[in-house]
Amino acid sequence: MNVKINTRTEKDLLGFKEIPAHCYYGVQTLRAIENFNLSQNKLSQFPAFIKALAMVKAACAQANFKLNKIDENKNNAIQYACQQILNNQYHEQFMVDMIQGGAGTSTNMNINEVVANVGLEYLGHSKGEYQYLHPNNDVNMSQSTNDVYPTAIKIGLITAIQQLNAPFKDLIECFKSKSDEFSNILKMGRTQLQDAVPMTLGQEFGAFATTLQNDLDKLNHIMPEALSVVNLGGTAIGTGINTEVKYREYAIASLSEITQRKISSAPDLIEATSDMGDFVLFSSLLKRTATKLSKIANDLRLLSSGPRAGLNEIHLEARQPGSSIMPGKVNPVIPEAMNLVCYQVIANDLAITLAAEAGQLQLNAMEPLIAFKLFESIELLGKAMHMFQYKCIATIRANAALCQAQVENSIGIVTALNPYLGYETTTRIAKQANESGQSVLALIKAENLLSDQVLADILAVENMVQPKQSA
């Protein structure tokens, strides 16, 4: 049985198309939907980007109204539509694939058409009656995809950074909490997977917190300021064609007011229209964080390895059976999943780098991939950090007795004796311990090289894991 769908007819450069009557997007969006069914990642999946587009459209309309380029009714209609989008309405209407040809034109037309049709209904007209409010002539007035799209990406990314802050901070605090919990558990540190010198398990977890805090600080101190410099008003290639003299000033001022942050105009709009440097910088910071998180995940997998034929210094909470053939096996699935996310973020950085390099002359047509992969990386990292914190780090338990036994049986503690016995003697003791299987402490005592009191002082936790206070 065929069900007839109510449609309206819209026309563009290529001809006529039937648009489902309930849809707020128009003919150009529909063509993009039909052309680009690639990633299955739609614009609707990235609300921060959609809202940023609405902010830019609202700011541009205000500037045009101030310059008497559009009348009050049209401005009110555009402002209403943009506010509805900022209130999380109509997001399902943003159906273009994030991977699209055309340097973002499909995305720009998606927002233009949705704003126009929502605005038309606000004015008492039907969707598609563009003679009263036109997607190009009115909503896109004084604009080009080439200044709207990158500006919206930057505004959206600033919002996304703010959203990433919470899981980032929570994960850091969780590592700090574990550092305090494990502060008195002595264990062997390792270099090149070989016994090195003692440390506390708390110091190891504290280092995880510190390295992530360094990245969070850089992300918040560098990127919001860099992303707040935009090329809005440059239109097609940065020359500002089709704009009034005061338009850029008014649009930037309105955007600052709408976003509630200081937005400034790039000093060279031609350079800013073609350059992707800020996006490459941002991606490199995300890659840096992903690299660190993956290293941490690797460390936790090593420290929990076994449980009887590995290091087994920590216990990760069991999350699911680990094998379809080996009964009782449990795998470190949460750190493994963190690894996989990190690899994707690192791969995204390469895609962003190649896309940024592929710009030609006055425009980079590969911006859609840059936008997609940046938003994807932020979303993946945020979800993965949340998972890592709650399903792994927060429930880690220490095997304190094993850690202590490994220290006492390790040849690595001979390094702490070096200042008292000298390099030649400690090297001999280390070699003898290796060959005989006896402990270093047993050999020291057997030869009466140091008294029990001196040994106890040398091997005190506070003297083993930090510089010793001079007598």
VOTIVO-159956 format. One line per field, with one value per residue (C-alpha): residue number from 1; x, z, y; residue in one letter. Coordinates in steps of 0.25 Angstrom, whole numbers, plus 5000, padded with zeros to 4 digits. Last residue first. Layout:
<recs>
pos c(NUM;...) .
xx c(X;...) .
zz c(Z;...) .
yy c(Y;...) .
code c(a;...) .
</recs>
This chain:
<recs>
pos c(471;470;469;468;467;466;465;464;463;462;461;460;459;458;457;456;455;454;453;452;451;450;449;448;447;446;445;444;443;442;441;440;439;438;437;436;435;434;433;432;431;430;429;428;427;426;425;424;423;422;421;420;419;418;417;416;415;414;413;412;411;410;409;408;407;406;405;404;403;402;401;400;399;398;397;396;395;394;393;392;391;390;389;388;387;386;385;384;383;382;381;380;379;378;377;376;375;374;373;372;371;370;369;368;367;366;365;364;363;362;361;360;359;358;357;356;355;354;353;352;351;350;349;348;347;346;345;344;343;342;341;340;339;338;337;336;335;334;333;332;331;330;329;328;327;326;325;324;323;322;321;320;319;318;317;316;315;314;313;312;311;310;309;308;307;306;305;304;303;302;301;300;299;298;297;296;295;294;293;292;291;290;289;288;287;286;285;284;283;282;281;280;279;278;277;276;275;274;273;272;271;270;269;268;267;266;265;264;263;262;261;260;259;258;257;256;255;254;253;252;251;250;249;248;247;246;245;244;243;242;241;240;239;238;237;236;235;234;233;232;231;230;229;228;227;226;225;224;223;222;221;220;219;218;217;216;215;214;213;212;211;210;209;208;207;206;205;204;203;202;201;200;199;198;197;196;195;194;193;192;191;190;189;188;187;186;185;184;183;182;181;180;179;178;177;176;175;174;173;172;171;170;169;168;167;166;165;164;163;162;161;160;159;158;157;156;155;154;153;152;151;150;149;148;147;146;145;144;143;142;141;140;139;138;137;136;135;134;133;132;131;130;129;128;127;126;125;124;123;122;121;120;119;118;117;116;115;114;113;112;111;110;109;108;107;106;105;104;103;102;101;100;99;98;97;96;95;94;93;92;91;90;89;88;87;86;85;84;83;82;81;80;79;78;77;76;75;74;73;72;71;70;69;68;67;66;65;64;63;62;61;60;59;58;57;56;55;54;53;52;51;50;49;48;47;46;45;44;43;42;41;40;39;38;37;36;35;34;33;32;31;30;29;28;27;26;25;24;23;22;21;20;19;18;17;16;15;14;13;12;11;10;9;8;7;6;5;4;3;2;1) .
xx c(5286;5282;5268;5267;5262;5249;5243;5253;5256;5241;5238;5249;5259;5272;5267;5264;5278;5285;5278;5280;5295;5302;5312;5311;5314;5301;5293;5296;5294;5280;5277;5280;5271;5276;5274;5288;5292;5284;5287;5302;5301;5294;5304;5316;5310;5307;5322;5327;5318;5320;5315;5307;5304;5301;5291;5279;5283;5283;5268;5267;5271;5257;5252;5249;5242;5234;5229;5224;5216;5211;5206;5200;5191;5184;5170;5164;5149;5150;5160;5152;5137;5135;5147;5150;5136;5135;5149;5144;5131;5139;5150;5140;5132;5144;5150;5137;5136;5150;5148;5135;5140;5153;5145;5136;5148;5153;5150;5161;5160;5168;5179;5177;5175;5180;5190;5178;5171;5184;5186;5171;5172;5185;5178;5166;5176;5181;5167;5163;5176;5171;5157;5164;5173;5161;5154;5166;5166;5152;5153;5164;5161;5155;5158;5150;5147;5156;5147;5138;5147;5148;5135;5130;5134;5143;5149;5163;5173;5187;5201;5198;5211;5208;5207;5197;5187;5193;5194;5188;5201;5202;5188;5189;5201;5195;5183;5192;5200;5186;5182;5196;5194;5180;5184;5195;5185;5175;5186;5190;5175;5174;5187;5182;5169;5176;5185;5174;5177;5169;5159;5169;5179;5169;5163;5176;5175;5165;5152;5150;5140;5140;5130;5116;5112;5101;5108;5121;5113;5106;5120;5126;5114;5114;5129;5128;5116;5122;5127;5115;5116;5115;5130;5137;5151;5153;5151;5136;5130;5141;5131;5133;5148;5149;5158;5151;5157;5171;5166;5158;5170;5182;5178;5167;5174;5188;5182;5175;5188;5196;5185;5186;5201;5199;5187;5195;5207;5199;5195;5210;5213;5202;5207;5220;5234;5245;5257;5258;5253;5253;5241;5250;5250;5242;5238;5237;5226;5223;5209;5208;5202;5192;5179;5185;5189;5175;5168;5178;5174;5159;5162;5168;5157;5146;5154;5154;5140;5135;5145;5140;5127;5135;5143;5131;5126;5139;5138;5124;5129;5141;5133;5122;5133;5139;5125;5120;5133;5134;5119;5118;5110;5105;5091;5090;5077;5071;5075;5080;5069;5058;5047;5034;5037;5042;5028;5035;5029;5015;5013;5009;5022;5026;5023;5033;5043;5043;5044;5056;5064;5063;5067;5079;5083;5083;5089;5101;5103;5102;5112;5122;5134;5126;5127;5121;5126;5117;5105;5094;5081;5080;5064;5066;5071;5058;5057;5069;5066;5078;5070;5057;5066;5071;5057;5052;5064;5062;5047;5050;5060;5050;5040;5049;5054;5066;5078;5075;5090;5085;5076;5088;5097;5085;5084;5098;5098;5086;5092;5105;5098;5090;5102;5108;5095;5097;5112;5109;5097;5106;5098;5088;5100;5099;5109;5105;5119;5115;5101;5105;5098;5084;5085;5092;5081;5071;5079;5078;5063;5059;5060;5048;5042;5027;5023;5033;5041;5038;5050;5050;5062;5077;5079;5068;5053;5044;5031;5023;5020;5010;5014;5004;5004;5006;5000) .
zz c(5237;5223;5219;5209;5195;5192;5191;5199;5210;5214;5212;5222;5215;5218;5233;5235;5228;5238;5250;5245;5244;5230;5223;5233;5222;5224;5227;5213;5206;5213;5209;5195;5194;5191;5177;5176;5162;5163;5178;5175;5163;5172;5183;5174;5168;5182;5186;5174;5174;5188;5201;5208;5196;5187;5198;5191;5178;5184;5185;5170;5174;5178;5189;5199;5188;5182;5196;5199;5185;5188;5202;5196;5185;5182;5179;5167;5168;5164;5153;5145;5142;5148;5144;5131;5126;5129;5122;5110;5108;5108;5099;5089;5089;5087;5076;5069;5069;5064;5054;5048;5047;5040;5031;5027;5026;5013;5003;5009;5003;4997;4989;4992;5005;5005;5017;5027;5022;5023;5038;5041;5036;5044;5057;5054;5055;5068;5073;5068;5075;5088;5087;5085;5097;5106;5101;5106;5119;5121;5116;5126;5123;5133;5131;5140;5129;5116;5104;5102;5109;5118;5126;5129;5137;5148;5156;5154;5164;5166;5167;5160;5152;5144;5145;5157;5153;5143;5139;5147;5147;5132;5128;5137;5130;5116;5121;5126;5112;5105;5113;5110;5095;5096;5103;5093;5081;5087;5088;5073;5069;5075;5068;5055;5057;5060;5048;5037;5029;5016;5022;5033;5023;5015;5027;5032;5046;5050;5057;5071;5080;5095;5102;5105;5092;5088;5093;5086;5073;5073;5074;5063;5054;5057;5054;5041;5036;5038;5024;5017;5012;4998;4997;5010;5004;5012;5001;5000;5012;5021;5031;5040;5040;5055;5067;5079;5075;5079;5093;5095;5091;5099;5114;5115;5106;5113;5127;5123;5117;5130;5139;5131;5134;5149;5151;5145;5153;5166;5162;5162;5174;5182;5178;5185;5180;5180;5170;5156;5153;5138;5129;5122;5135;5147;5160;5171;5181;5195;5199;5208;5198;5192;5197;5194;5180;5178;5182;5172;5161;5163;5164;5150;5144;5150;5144;5130;5131;5134;5125;5112;5112;5113;5102;5094;5096;5090;5079;5075;5074;5065;5056;5055;5050;5041;5034;5034;5027;5015;5015;5011;5018;5016;5015;5018;5026;5016;5002;5003;5012;5008;5017;5011;4996;5002;5004;5006;5019;5021;5026;5039;5042;5052;5042;5032;5043;5045;5030;5028;5040;5035;5021;5025;5035;5025;5014;5023;5025;5010;5007;5017;5007;4996;4998;5010;5022;5034;5027;5025;5034;5042;5044;5056;5063;5062;5076;5086;5092;5084;5072;5077;5079;5064;5059;5068;5064;5049;5050;5058;5048;5037;5044;5047;5033;5026;5021;5030;5035;5049;5043;5035;5048;5056;5045;5045;5060;5059;5048;5056;5068;5060;5054;5068;5073;5062;5065;5080;5076;5069;5066;5057;5047;5043;5045;5036;5030;5015;5011;5003;4991;4995;5008;5001;4990;5002;5008;4996;4994;5008;5022;5031;5028;5030;5016;5010;5000;4985;4976;4965;4956;4957;4962;4972;4973;4984;4983;4995;5000;5006;5006;4999;5006;4996;5000) .
yy c(5061;5064;5061;5050;5053;5045;5031;5023;5032;5034;5019;5015;5006;5015;5016;5002;4998;5008;5001;4987;4990;4991;4982;4970;4960;4952;4965;4971;4957;4956;4970;4968;4956;4942;4936;4932;4938;4951;4953;4951;4961;4972;4970;4971;4984;4989;4987;4994;5006;5010;5004;5015;5024;5012;5006;5012;5007;4993;4994;4990;4976;4973;4964;4975;4983;4971;4967;4981;4982;4968;4972;4985;4978;4992;4993;5000;5004;5019;5017;5007;5008;5022;5029;5022;5023;5038;5039;5031;5039;5052;5047;5042;5055;5064;5055;5055;5070;5071;5060;5066;5081;5077;5068;5079;5089;5081;5092;5101;5115;5126;5118;5103;5096;5082;5084;5086;5073;5065;5070;5068;5054;5052;5057;5048;5036;5041;5042;5028;5022;5029;5023;5009;5011;5015;5003;4994;5002;4998;4983;4979;4964;4954;4939;4930;4919;4920;4917;4929;4938;4951;4950;4965;4977;4971;4982;4985;4979;4986;4981;4968;4968;4956;4941;4940;4951;4953;4967;4978;4987;4984;4988;5000;5005;5003;5011;5022;5022;5023;5034;5041;5039;5044;5057;5060;5057;5066;5077;5074;5075;5089;5094;5088;5095;5108;5107;5105;5117;5120;5130;5135;5139;5147;5153;5159;5165;5154;5160;5158;5151;5154;5145;5145;5137;5146;5159;5155;5151;5165;5172;5163;5166;5181;5182;5174;5182;5195;5197;5190;5176;5169;5167;5166;5164;5151;5140;5139;5147;5154;5159;5147;5143;5139;5141;5134;5121;5125;5131;5118;5109;5114;5115;5104;5094;5097;5095;5082;5077;5080;5074;5061;5060;5063;5053;5042;5046;5045;5031;5027;5035;5028;5014;5018;5018;5008;5008;5002;4988;4985;4989;4999;5007;5001;5007;4996;4998;5004;5006;5019;5028;5018;5025;5039;5036;5029;5042;5050;5040;5042;5057;5057;5048;5058;5070;5064;5059;5073;5081;5074;5082;5095;5090;5087;5101;5107;5097;5102;5116;5112;5103;5115;5124;5114;5112;5127;5132;5123;5120;5134;5145;5159;5154;5139;5139;5150;5148;5133;5127;5136;5142;5147;5143;5130;5124;5110;5108;5115;5129;5135;5143;5132;5122;5129;5130;5115;5113;5123;5118;5104;5108;5116;5106;5095;5105;5107;5092;5089;5100;5094;5094;5088;5073;5067;5059;5064;5058;5067;5065;5077;5076;5068;5080;5087;5092;5091;5105;5111;5106;5113;5126;5125;5124;5136;5145;5142;5145;5158;5162;5160;5168;5179;5181;5176;5184;5196;5196;5192;5181;5176;5175;5168;5158;5155;5153;5143;5135;5134;5129;5119;5113;5112;5105;5095;5093;5091;5081;5071;5059;5067;5070;5056;5045;5033;5035;5035;5038;5051;5054;5051;5058;5070;5071;5071;5083;5090;5088;5092;5089;5091;5078;5075;5077;5067;5074;5072;5077;5087;5091;5091;5106;5104;5102;5097;5089;5085;5071;5063;5048;5038;5025;5013;5000) .
code c(a;s;q;k;p;q;v;m;n;e;v;a;l;i;d;a;l;v;q;d;s;l;l;n;e;a;k;i;l;a;l;v;s;q;g;s;e;n;a;q;k;a;i;r;t;t;t;e;y;g;l;y;p;n;l;a;t;v;i;g;i;s;n;e;v;q;a;q;c;l;a;a;n;a;r;i;t;a;i;c;k;y;q;f;m;h;m;a;k;g;l;l;e;i;s;e;f;l;k;f;a;i;l;p;e;m;a;n;l;q;l;q;g;a;e;a;a;l;t;i;a;l;d;n;a;i;v;q;y;c;v;l;n;m;a;e;p;i;v;p;n;v;k;g;p;m;i;s;s;g;p;q;r;a;e;l;h;i;e;n;l;g;a;r;p;g;s;s;l;l;r;l;d;n;a;i;k;s;l;k;t;a;t;r;k;l;l;s;s;f;l;v;f;d;g;m;d;s;t;a;e;i;l;d;p;a;s;s;i;k;r;q;t;i;e;s;l;s;a;i;a;y;e;r;y;k;v;e;t;n;i;g;t;g;i;a;t;g;g;l;n;v;v;s;l;a;e;p;m;i;h;n;l;k;d;l;d;n;q;l;t;t;a;f;a;g;f;e;q;g;l;t;m;p;v;a;d;q;l;q;t;r;g;m;k;l;i;n;s;f;e;d;s;k;s;k;f;c;e;i;l;d;k;f;p;a;n;l;q;q;i;a;t;i;l;g;i;k;i;a;t;p;y;v;d;n;t;s;q;s;m;n;v;d;n;n;p;h;l;y;q;y;e;g;k;s;h;g;l;y;e;l;g;v;n;a;v;v;e;n;i;n;m;n;t;s;t;g;a;g;g;q;i;m;d;v;m;f;q;e;h;y;q;n;n;l;i;q;q;c;a;y;q;i;a;n;n;k;n;e;d;i;k;n;l;k;f;n;a;q;a;c;a;a;k;v;m;a;l;a;k;i;f;a;p;f;q;s;l;k;n;q;s;l;n;f;n;e;i;a;r;l;t;q;v;g;y;y;c;h;a;p;i;e;k;f;g;l;l;d;k;e;t;r;t;n;i;k;v;n;m) .
</recs>
